[in-house]
Amino acid sequence: MNIGIIGAGFTGLAAAHRLTKQGFEVTVFEGEDYPGGLAVGFTKKGWKWSLEKHYHHWFYSDFAIRKLAKETGHKYIYLPTKTSTFIKGTIYQLDSPQSLMLFDKLSLLDRIRTGLVLAFLKLTPFWKPLEKVTARRFLAKYNGEKTWDMLWRPLFEKKFSHFADQIPASWFWARIKKRSSSLGYPEGGFLKFATRLDALIRQNKGRILYKTRVEKITKVDSKLEVLTDKGRFEFDKVICTLPYASFANIVQDLPEPYSQRLLSFKGIGAVNLMLVLKREFLKNDIYWLNVSEENFPFLAVVEHTNFMDKRYYGGNHIIYVGNYLPQDHPFYSKEPRELFELFLPYLQKINPEFRQNWVMEANKFTAPFAQPIVPLNYSKIMPQIKTPIEGLFLTNIQQVYPWDRGTNYAVELGEKAANMVIQSR
Ligand SMILES: Cc1cc2nc3c(=O)[nH]c(=O)nc-3n(C[C@H](O)[C@H](O)[C@H](O)COP(=O)(O)OP(=O)(O)OC[C@H]3O[C@@H](n4cnc5c(N)ncnc54)[C@H](O)[C@@H]3O)c2cc1C
């Protein structure tokens, strides 16, 4: 059986690894010239490890990707990390029941209500009732309007823009359920891990064609024809790992209602400013700082080198200033320096000592489809891996629900799609 896979992100790599290990003939098409997709990394002179364009870590319960790392002999590290929130001009460590109880911007009653809701979400496995209601309604009702306004609304608005009030409470459940204080990271960076998978796929006689963009997929008799900018290929089965809208745009002859349904699911993009600094920006070893301030132009500051040691990055400190924005937002077209100058006064509110001359380098990275927007009752309407076209499978970042996107679920779904292909023989 001859199988084509579109995309060498972690979904495509996991599927290709599984299939080639079992002896199937596999060709992976990747538009870029490197593996890793959204989790892709890059290196710089003087660095021992690669770094992701967008901050990445694993949660403790990311078992599928940990299993794949073990199976392929790739080491990983789990370390305790500190999460805090910048709110009303002060940094609060809000990552445990104790720290929440000390948060004096909320009344004692609101703190207790918030603590109980978070504990409930952490413990309950029953997410289905939560997809019927928006997170906004759920949190305002059970945490109180004041808590919603102060703690959650600014984060939802920055993460989801104009979709903020439409996100189901099941999304919030997944975020709370998954959170672990200790976070994981593949040794050498995500690029190194992706490169290892690439090497194993090739070792098992798989092909990965980089800089090869798939333009069209057509069913011709019992075969699937894949047209790329480098030529035409023919397969018995194809797994496509692109978002729904891209899939609908390249696959010919999809039934119209199915295609319209795929196109109805939205996503939001990401713009990340990555700064290489001479000095530490977030004190007290804070790794992740949520910015719950209405008028700030970013959502989070992530100090990667308060997670992984700075010696892997030439002894410098690395922060990401992270943002999720609609694809037509002006930040996408700004130069890194322009973005930095815009952010500087706000960064100085977080750390008043911060000076422009700490910055050795500024890079901007964008991803047009970074965060799926899931509607209410998504589990009932989510398009499945099997598509209406025989032999064509679709598995992507929008199908990891009820969980939120992540490389762990990419691996889980990639392997599931590979198994479905094998069973469909
Ligand atoms: C800002 C940000 C932060 C994140 N943080 C984390 C985190 O901390 N931990 C975590 O685990 N995950 C995180 N994620 C999510 C994670 O990166 C994704 O869930 C995962 O990488 C998705 O993998 P994928 O293979 O499904 O899709 P992708 O990574 O999107 O892979 C799809 C691949 O297809 C290629 N492609 C697209 N069109 C074509 C075409 N026409 N022809 C050929 N190739 C094509 C793309 O170049 C890409 O390589 C984050 C993502 C973002 C954007």
The ligand as an SDF file (V2000), in Angstrom:
LIG
                    3D

 53 58  0  0  0  0  0  0  0  0999 V2000
    1.8960   30.1060   19.7240 C   0  0  0  0  0  0  0  0  0  0  0  0
    1.7700   28.6150   19.8620 C   0  0  0  0  0  0  0  0  0  0  0  0
    2.1060   28.0150   21.0620 C   0  0  0  0  0  0  0  0  0  0  0  0
    1.9640   26.6420   21.2210 C   0  0  0  0  0  0  0  0  0  0  0  0
    2.3410   26.0790   22.3960 N   0  0  0  0  0  0  0  0  0  0  0  0
    2.3650   24.7370   22.4930 C   0  0  0  0  0  0  0  0  0  0  0  0
    2.9110   24.1100   23.6260 C   0  0  0  0  0  0  0  0  0  0  0  0
    3.3800   24.7620   24.5680 O   0  0  0  0  0  0  0  0  0  0  0  0
    2.9430   22.7500   23.6620 N   0  0  0  0  0  0  0  0  0  0  0  0
    2.4650   21.9840   22.6440 C   0  0  0  0  0  0  0  0  0  0  0  0
    2.5640   20.7570   22.7030 O   0  0  0  0  0  0  0  0  0  0  0  0
    1.9010   22.5570   21.5650 N   0  0  0  0  0  0  0  0  0  0  0  0
    1.8250   23.9010   21.4660 C   0  0  0  0  0  0  0  0  0  0  0  0
    1.3040   24.4850   20.3580 N   0  0  0  0  0  0  0  0  0  0  0  0
    0.5230   23.6770   19.4210 C   0  0  0  0  0  0  0  0  0  0  0  0
    1.3240   22.7800   18.5370 C   0  0  0  0  0  0  0  0  0  0  0  0
    2.3770   23.4730   17.9180 O   0  0  0  0  0  0  0  0  0  0  0  0
    0.4000   22.1970   17.4820 C   0  0  0  0  0  0  0  0  0  0  0  0
   -0.7500   21.6740   18.0720 O   0  0  0  0  0  0  0  0  0  0  0  0
    1.0480   21.0790   16.6970 C   0  0  0  0  0  0  0  0  0  0  0  0
    2.3480   21.4180   16.3330 O   0  0  0  0  0  0  0  0  0  0  0  0
    0.1880   20.7970   15.4840 C   0  0  0  0  0  0  0  0  0  0  0  0
    0.8540   19.8580   14.6550 O   0  0  0  0  0  0  0  0  0  0  0  0
    0.2110   19.4280   13.2750 P   0  0  0  0  0  0  0  0  0  0  0  0
    1.1620   18.5270   12.6340 O   0  0  0  0  0  0  0  0  0  0  0  0
   -1.1820   18.9450   13.4870 O   0  0  0  0  0  0  0  0  0  0  0  0
    0.0260   20.7700   12.4500 O   0  0  0  0  0  0  0  0  0  0  0  0
    1.1570   21.7630   11.9220 P   0  0  0  0  0  0  0  0  0  0  0  0
    2.2290   21.8600   12.9110 O   0  0  0  0  0  0  0  0  0  0  0  0
    0.4260   22.9970   11.5200 O   0  0  0  0  0  0  0  0  0  0  0  0
    1.7240   21.0160   10.6340 O   0  0  0  0  0  0  0  0  0  0  0  0
    1.1570   21.1310    9.3650 C   0  0  0  0  0  0  0  0  0  0  0  0
    2.3030   21.1240    8.3580 C   0  0  0  0  0  0  0  0  0  0  0  0
    1.7500   21.1560    7.0290 O   0  0  0  0  0  0  0  0  0  0  0  0
    2.5600   22.0080    6.2220 C   0  0  0  0  0  0  0  0  0  0  0  0
    1.7220   22.4580    5.1010 N   0  0  0  0  0  0  0  0  0  0  0  0
    0.7100   23.3540    5.1140 C   0  0  0  0  0  0  0  0  0  0  0  0
    0.1630   23.4610    3.8880 N   0  0  0  0  0  0  0  0  0  0  0  0
    0.8340   22.6040    3.0830 C   0  0  0  0  0  0  0  0  0  0  0  0
    0.7040   22.2320    1.7080 C   0  0  0  0  0  0  0  0  0  0  0  0
   -0.2420   22.7520    0.9230 N   0  0  0  0  0  0  0  0  0  0  0  0
    1.5750   21.3190    1.2060 N   0  0  0  0  0  0  0  0  0  0  0  0
    2.5320   20.7470    1.9940 C   0  0  0  0  0  0  0  0  0  0  0  0
    2.6710   21.0590    3.3040 N   0  0  0  0  0  0  0  0  0  0  0  0
    1.8330   21.9620    3.8400 C   0  0  0  0  0  0  0  0  0  0  0  0
    2.9510   23.1260    7.1700 C   0  0  0  0  0  0  0  0  0  0  0  0
    4.1140   23.7990    6.7080 O   0  0  0  0  0  0  0  0  0  0  0  0
    3.1940   22.3560    8.4690 C   0  0  0  0  0  0  0  0  0  0  0  0
    4.5200   21.9440    8.5940 O   0  0  0  0  0  0  0  0  0  0  0  0
    1.4460   25.8620   20.1590 C   0  0  0  0  0  0  0  0  0  0  0  0
    1.1390   26.4540   18.9370 C   0  0  0  0  0  0  0  0  0  0  0  0
    1.2910   27.8220   18.7800 C   0  0  0  0  0  0  0  0  0  0  0  0
    0.9730   28.4320   17.4600 C   0  0  0  0  0  0  0  0  0  0  0  0
  1  2  1  0
  2  3  1  0
  2 52  2  0
  3  4  2  0
  4  5  1  0
  4 50  1  0
  5  6  2  0
  6  7  1  0
  6 13  1  0
  7  8  2  0
  7  9  1  0
  9 10  1  0
 10 11  2  0
 10 12  1  0
 12 13  2  0
 13 14  1  0
 14 15  1  0
 14 50  1  0
 15 16  1  0
 16 17  1  0
 16 18  1  0
 18 19  1  0
 18 20  1  0
 20 21  1  0
 20 22  1  0
 22 23  1  0
 23 24  1  0
 24 25  2  0
 24 26  1  0
 24 27  1  0
 27 28  1  0
 28 29  2  0
 28 30  1  0
 28 31  1  0
 31 32  1  0
 32 33  1  0
 33 34  1  0
 33 48  1  0
 34 35  1  0
 35 36  1  0
 35 46  1  0
 36 37  1  0
 36 45  1  0
 37 38  2  0
 38 39  1  0
 39 40  1  0
 39 45  2  0
 40 41  1  0
 40 42  2  0
 42 43  1  0
 43 44  2  0
 44 45  1  0
 46 47  1  0
 46 48  1  0
 48 49  1  0
 50 51  2  0
 51 52  1  0
 52 53  1  0
M  END
$$$$
